[in-house]
Amino acid sequence: MKNIIIVLGVVLFASCNSGNKGTDSSEAEIPVAQLVMDTVNIGGMHCDMCVSSIEKGVGEVEGVEFVKANLNDSVAIVKFDGSKTGLHEIEAAIEKRGYRIKTN
């Protein structure tokens, strides 16, 4: 009976460690955020509801960490993770809400 218990113990111990074969935590790739801050010039903003709509739409884009639209300047300042999204997706979210992107 002791031999069976010892064998079971060895088998359980070996099986617990088998899931770690070939994985070294120092070799695991950790995604690195590429934080980017950019300003988008927007046409067609008329009121505070426009500001709210733009902030909501841009805020829903994956990777966007911060967005603040300014009615007086007709711009949105956006901070986003460049490894998850880009300026093109952010501008598309603004245009989807009925506004246009102004180029300098």
Beta strands, then each sheet from edge to edge (+ up, - down):
strand 1: 35-43
strand 2: 64-70
strand 3: 75-81
strand 4: 100-101
sheet 1: 2+ 3- 1+ 4-
end
